[in-house]
Amino acid sequence: MGDKQNISGARIRQVRLQNNLDQVELAAALNVDYGIKLEQSDISEIERQVRSLKDYELDAISKVLDIDPIWLLRGDN
């Protein structure tokens, strides 16, 4: 795995783009819907796998993006 801080970032980015959300919109939805305060820069770091991801953040992101959190963790494998 190298020095990557999470395994979900690339899939989060993929689904976010498929949902036509930018990073600011995702951050805003997390704050409004779940009280999770992430900045656009945090979303960028998560997607680039340079910031770790808390389990409750992954859960909320999966709900905002309407995707199974297990898929964010494991992909199609």
PyMOL commands that set and color helices and strands:
alter all, ss='L'
color gray80, all
select helices_A, chain A and resi 9-18+23-34+40-47+55-65+69-74
alter helices_A, ss='H'
color red, helices_A
deselect
rebuild
show_as cartoon
